């Protein structure tokens, strides 16, 4: 390759190898790709050593290798060479073909001649045919095989481009060109007519394929100056050759300069494979390849575009204002660059590849768009949650807040999605919008459910607190109308809760059916609380019955502890206490929240109270007879779901209750009898009369002897002191045997203590124990005063003890030990 401005380069070597790297370097060096369609290709063909290279160098200022005449005539140009025409506008490429009819290839090797001729016709806009002047008009002229070759290969081009054939007559003679040109045209027409044509071009004129121009030049060797002048004039015809009226003004099927390399390569490949060259299809193919290259190049540029990378990075962090406009501008820039470079290619191909580029560009940016929509969606949903919570905290209605903020947030999303929209795509954000609306509705539903649940839970807690303790108290008190009071309490608290619920959910704008359902659920919950409490209390009924029996039995009508003085009617008191306990059992036998009358109370009373008022001997028969009434697992007129204690269970509980409270009654009777004994020391009247009659003599003896009276008086005082000091009456209240044992253990120490004190008083020595004795006397007096209370207290304690006799013995022994400790100082005092 020459180093001058023409950049002469071998395009195809003598063996037919295409120099791809050389062509690409040539195009880059002469900046051919920027020319678009404003360029021309001029080729020259002719016999070997006919001065083709010399003509091209003089005509276009190129630097093709020329033959050295002094070294003999031989082949100079091998293959096909190209160079840039220096100083020609627009850009023009000169193509120098290997000469025909050369001895180096021989007579039979015409394949390369035809291939190079076909290549020149397919690529060039103007083909110079170099011929000798003396061959014009001759039948066996050297130019005729060349013309035949041109016309024959022309038939292999389907819809060939229109090429200008400029016949350059070398070494012209004195014969004017006006006379030579008609002869030449006639010869050309004969050759055209003699060439076999396809059926489609049987009658196609030569002018349809070629523009024929003729020019003549003087001999370069004999008239060099004249030759140069004529070449200079011819050079002027190549300026603006592609403009209308120029040498190639009506050319067709021009390939853009940026695709010249691809086009030339593909054309030569087809020619070498000896296939017919379909130029329209080739044009489409070239346009396809080149437009695809341009599109890929612009797509790669878009991928590395700084603005796009910054935008993509920013989208990953959150919403970006003006995303759609910025991205649209970046895509517009890429498409505009594509349009500028692909504007000269086949329109259909160019537009198709443009659409592909646009589609690929949109595919590239689509993830960023979806990410942005996700950010907008997330932000909108978070804003909705925050605004809704603030509104609810400010006391605004739930439904109105949801409507207001839903509308506001959806409008904000629409603005954000519109800002993110790319002009080139019709993606739309309807799916994301629908998802946002669904998420907003879901969140609103969950918040509504949570708020309603919170309201319901709070009201249920209030109901539980308002019903549990009062219901328990009502069951424990066992009033006359327990269930009536419970129903009134349940209704009052339920209505209060329902009213509060209605006020609380007014802002939710719930439908009437939902409100009724939730109110019904609240009422059912309140009823369930009462029912559960009733079932819980039913499990404690035996304890409640014993407590009620103990309360009624051991306390009078003024709730004061009862003292068993012997005047009380224990049978009536027992009956009242059992009736009160039975009232508790009757109340707990079934749930009565529906205000329906039932015979449970009368059945229990008639079966358990009325029949147990008979004598002790008939109690067993009575109980057996009552079994028929209570031998059932359900109550009449009571739903099985409302039964707490079945009749059979009531019977068993009553039997257990009687057994566990019988001891209390027995102890009361014993206490009453003991009280009677302690307050009645006189013998019967008949015994007093017998003592008076039988002891008359002894009485008279005492009257006659006063010393006996003094002795009896002293014995009385001593006995009285021992009596008081030992509290003999109190010891015998718990039985004869315990009393005798206690007195026998304390009698001798007490007597000795009295004698000691009397001796000390007789001696007149006041001891430090006198003050203590005085205090003991005061204590004795107090004990005597409070004896009735002690008895009453003892009876009360006995009543509260269980049915086990062992417990009673322990209690008696404990009291006995206590009395011993209490009476010891009193004995000392006496």
ABEGO torsion letter per residue (X at the ends): XBABAAGBBBABBAAGBBBAAAAAAAAAAAGAAAAEABBBBBBBBEBBGAGAAAAAAAAAGBABBBBBAAAEBBBABBEBBBBBBBGBOBBBBBBBBBBBGBAAAEAABAAAAAAAAAAAAAABABBBBBBBAAABGBAABAAAAAAAAAAAAAAABBGBBBBBBBBBBBGBBABBAAAAAAAAAAAAAAAAAABBBBAAAAABBAAAABBBBBBBBBBAAABAAAAAAAAAAAAAAABGAABBGBAAAABBGBBBAAAAAAAAAAAAAAAAAGBBBBAAAAAAAAAAAAAAAAAAAAAAAAAABAAAAAAAAAAAAEBBBGAAAAAAAAAAAAAAAAAAAAAABBAAAAAAAAAAAAAAAAAAAAAAAAAAAAAAAAAAAAAAAAAAAAAAAAGBBAAAAAAAAAAAAAAAAAAAAAAABBAABAAEAAAAAAAAAAAAAAAAAAAAAAAAAAAAAAAAAAAAAAAAAAAAAAAAAGBABAAAAAAAAAAAAAAAAAAAAAAAAAAAGBBAAAAAAAAAAAAAAAAAAAAAAAAAAAAAAAAAAAAAAAAAAABBAAGBBBBBAGABBAAAAAAAAAAAAAAAAAAAABBBAAGBBBAAAAAAAAAAAAAAABBAAAAAAAAAAAAAAABBABBBGBBAAABABBAAAAAAAAAAAAAAAAAAAAAAAAAAAAAAAAABABBBAAAAAAAAAAAAAAAAAAAABAAAAAAAAAAAAAAAAAAAAAGAAAAAAAEAAAAAAAAAAAAAAAAAAAAAAAAAAAAGBBBAAAAAAAAAAAAAAAAAAAAAAAAAAAAAAAAABBABAAAAAAAAAAAAAAAAAAAAAAAAAX
